[in-house]
Amino acid sequence: MNKDQAAILSGDHLAKDHLSGDYLTKGQLTGESLTEQPLTNDLFLLEEYFFSKPAQWEIGTGAHAVKLESRVLSAPMAGVTDAGYRRILRRFGAALTYTEMVSAKGLHYHNENTRFLLKHVPEDKPIFVQLFGSEPDIIAEAAAMVQADFDGIDINMGCPAPKIVSNHDGSALMDKPELVYDIVKMVCQAVEIPVTIKTRKGRRLEDNQALEVCLAAQEAGASAVTIHGRTAAQMYSGKADWDVIRQVKEALHIPVIGNGDVVSGAAAVRMMKETGCDGVMVGRACQGNPWIFAEIRAALEGREGFPKPSAEEVAAVCLEQAAFEVACKGEDMAMREMRPHIMSYLKGSKNAARKKRELMQVRTLKELELLLKD
Ligand SMILES: Cc1cc2nc3c(=O)[nH]c(=O)nc-3n(C[C@H](O)[C@H](O)[C@H](O)COP(=O)(O)O)c2cc1C
């Protein structure tokens, strides 16, 4: 990492050119102007039960409890929610972010690429680091190494990727509730900040191990659990089963975060209402659409009529992210990694369909700026 990259990750912003004049005001970026409409739609007139949950809540207890300003969290997504994109998501209202999943073994061996995943800007706070692994002592050691830079430690117990599962990590842990207990217990002993897990409904297609896994984690000292309502075998297909989230919520006394198919403000309200979960976590629906966090916050506060961003706003935010990524990673790697983001930002736009080939090959920030202006 060079000096410029370090400076950016440690504080000051860039892309000022892209934020001034031609593009967006700060108010538009933060969604301040977007949440003033009165409540009119019946959908949002929910029973007392739902609105009895205040917007502010906490994960953990005591001096290290993490205070959250709203009930909508951003999901860890390897290759998507890097420091640059999290910086954007945060501004639109994600109450908590997570690093991409980080190998506990990689930290143990001081691997430079692994350590790069830990970088985050100061305003990306509160933030949890998500670790993966299956050896309790290695995960605990890794957690202790990084705890000073994070507000919490999340342990990945749901990743379905073959190279993770074949190493007995990620969703493979769902078959071993005793090991889940040992991992959480040892990590809790190694750190002072809250420890959480993120898991799935089960491992194989018909499995439903979520409750057993979450109870083991709670007993070992976890401060919260997140459940994605699909099995690992389903990967990302089919519909998430929210009933399993409700079952876990009813059985646990620590906060339960629901995940899977939260694609709009209305879906977030429905998940909270149907499952009683304490927070909703948004994954794929935020790709190219950081506005979803402002939309969900508005919906959870009972406001509706959230306006879609204009094409200019979308282009400005896309360009701002690209500029930040370039400063962090260098133009070559940043623009390569930006291509799927660009396509997500421009999904559905006629202009993008026309220029798809050029956008998919864009190599410099300048090229992107010209294509977006055109
Ligand atoms: C590209 C991609 C990368 C992901 N990486 C991670 C990860 O690093 N850690 C994790 O716990 N989940 C990961 N997930 C799963 C998401 O966090 C989330 O659980 C899943 O997408 C379901 O939520 P959704 O329906 O809102 O997308 C990933 C998902 C996708 C699509």
The ligand as an SDF file (V2000), in Angstrom:
LIG
                    3D

 31 33  0  0  0  0  0  0  0  0999 V2000
  -21.1450  -12.3080   -4.1440 C   0  0  0  0  0  0  0  0  0  0  0  0
  -21.5110  -12.7410   -2.7550 C   0  0  0  0  0  0  0  0  0  0  0  0
  -20.5300  -12.8150   -1.7860 C   0  0  0  0  0  0  0  0  0  0  0  0
  -20.8650  -13.2110   -0.4760 C   0  0  0  0  0  0  0  0  0  0  0  0
  -19.8780  -13.2400    0.4790 N   0  0  0  0  0  0  0  0  0  0  0  0
  -20.2080  -13.5340    1.7750 C   0  0  0  0  0  0  0  0  0  0  0  0
  -19.2400  -13.4670    2.8160 C   0  0  0  0  0  0  0  0  0  0  0  0
  -18.0710  -13.1190    2.6080 O   0  0  0  0  0  0  0  0  0  0  0  0
  -19.6410  -13.7840    4.0810 N   0  0  0  0  0  0  0  0  0  0  0  0
  -20.9350  -14.1470    4.3710 C   0  0  0  0  0  0  0  0  0  0  0  0
  -21.2620  -14.4320    5.5210 O   0  0  0  0  0  0  0  0  0  0  0  0
  -21.8680  -14.1860    3.4000 N   0  0  0  0  0  0  0  0  0  0  0  0
  -21.5500  -13.8910    2.1340 C   0  0  0  0  0  0  0  0  0  0  0  0
  -22.5240  -13.8720    1.1710 N   0  0  0  0  0  0  0  0  0  0  0  0
  -23.9260  -14.1210    1.5510 C   0  0  0  0  0  0  0  0  0  0  0  0
  -24.6380  -12.8080    1.8750 C   0  0  0  0  0  0  0  0  0  0  0  0
  -24.0520  -12.1880    2.9930 O   0  0  0  0  0  0  0  0  0  0  0  0
  -26.1300  -13.0590    2.1720 C   0  0  0  0  0  0  0  0  0  0  0  0
  -26.2200  -13.9390    3.2650 O   0  0  0  0  0  0  0  0  0  0  0  0
  -26.8710  -13.6770    0.9950 C   0  0  0  0  0  0  0  0  0  0  0  0
  -26.5670  -13.0010   -0.2070 O   0  0  0  0  0  0  0  0  0  0  0  0
  -28.3980  -13.6610    1.2290 C   0  0  0  0  0  0  0  0  0  0  0  0
  -28.8650  -12.3560    1.3760 O   0  0  0  0  0  0  0  0  0  0  0  0
  -29.6370  -11.5830    0.1690 P   0  0  0  0  0  0  0  0  0  0  0  0
  -30.8140  -12.4450   -0.2420 O   0  0  0  0  0  0  0  0  0  0  0  0
  -30.0340  -10.2780    0.7720 O   0  0  0  0  0  0  0  0  0  0  0  0
  -28.6410  -11.4590   -0.9430 O   0  0  0  0  0  0  0  0  0  0  0  0
  -22.2080  -13.5230   -0.1440 C   0  0  0  0  0  0  0  0  0  0  0  0
  -23.1870  -13.4240   -1.1310 C   0  0  0  0  0  0  0  0  0  0  0  0
  -22.8580  -13.0400   -2.4160 C   0  0  0  0  0  0  0  0  0  0  0  0
  -23.9550  -12.9420   -3.4590 C   0  0  0  0  0  0  0  0  0  0  0  0
  1  2  1  0
  2  3  1  0
  2 30  2  0
  3  4  2  0
  4  5  1  0
  4 28  1  0
  5  6  2  0
  6  7  1  0
  6 13  1  0
  7  8  2  0
  7  9  1  0
  9 10  1  0
 10 11  2  0
 10 12  1  0
 12 13  2  0
 13 14  1  0
 14 15  1  0
 14 28  1  0
 15 16  1  0
 16 17  1  0
 16 18  1  0
 18 19  1  0
 18 20  1  0
 20 21  1  0
 20 22  1  0
 22 23  1  0
 23 24  1  0
 24 25  2  0
 24 26  1  0
 24 27  1  0
 28 29  2  0
 29 30  1  0
 30 31  1  0
M  END
$$$$
